[in-house]
Amino acid sequence: MNNWQPIETAPKDGSSFLVYGQPQDTGLVRFRNDSVYSAYWNRLDEAFCLEGGSWLGPFIVPTHWMPLPVQPTQEPKP
């Protein structure tokens, strides 16, 4: 099942989600492949930011997003 949605529809409420980004050659960093990152919308920078605080702007152009998958639950130990 493909749940990727256009980046224009990504939530801008600070919640985390996955973004799919196409490489952008900045002259400083060159990405070889399209990539998937955990990200969120940062209202202050008005940009999609990687979890952990790195800014996506000059390096990755996000084109699609999808919700994060449900985290696994740990079975209780007997």
C-alpha positions in Angstrom: 0.0 0.0 0.0 1.4 3.4 -1.0 0.5 6.1 1.5 2.8 8.8 0.1 0.9 12.2 -0.3 2.0 15.4 -1.9 4.2 17.6 0.4 1.7 20.4 0.1 -0.7 18.4 2.2 1.8 17.7 5.0 0.8 18.7 8.5 2.2 22.0 9.8 1.2 21.5 13.4 4.7 20.3 14.7 3.8 16.6 14.5 6.4 14.2 13.1 6.0 12.3 9.8 8.2 10.8 7.0 9.3 12.9 4.1 10.6 11.7 0.7 13.2 14.1 -0.6 15.0 14.5 -3.9 18.7 15.5 -3.8 19.6 19.1 -4.5 23.2 19.9 -5.4 24.4 22.8 -3.3 28.1 22.5 -4.2 28.8 21.6 -0.6 26.8 18.4 -0.2 25.8 16.0 -2.9 23.3 13.3 -2.3 23.4 10.3 -4.6 19.9 8.9 -4.0 16.5 10.1 -3.1 16.0 9.6 0.6 13.3 9.2 3.4 13.6 11.1 6.6 11.6 11.6 9.8 10.7 15.3 9.8 8.3 18.0 11.0 7.2 21.5 10.0 9.2 24.2 11.9 7.0 27.3 12.1 9.9 29.6 13.0 12.0 28.6 10.0 8.9 27.9 7.8 10.6 24.8 6.6 10.5 21.0 6.9 13.2 20.0 9.4 14.8 16.6 10.1 14.1 15.2 13.5 17.1 16.2 15.6 17.1 19.8 14.3 18.8 19.7 10.9 17.2 21.9 8.3 16.1 20.2 5.0 16.0 23.4 2.9 19.3 23.6 1.1 20.0 19.8 0.9 16.7 18.0 0.2 13.7 19.1 -1.6 10.8 17.2 0.0 8.2 16.1 -2.5 6.0 13.7 -0.6 5.1 12.7 3.0 3.4 10.0 4.9 2.4 9.4 8.6 4.9 7.6 10.8 4.2 3.9 11.2 2.8 2.7 14.5 5.6 2.0 17.0 6.0 -1.7 18.0 4.8 -2.6 21.4 6.8 -4.7 23.7 5.2 -7.9 25.0 5.0 -8.1 28.8 7.6 -10.5 30.3 6.1 -13.4 32.2 
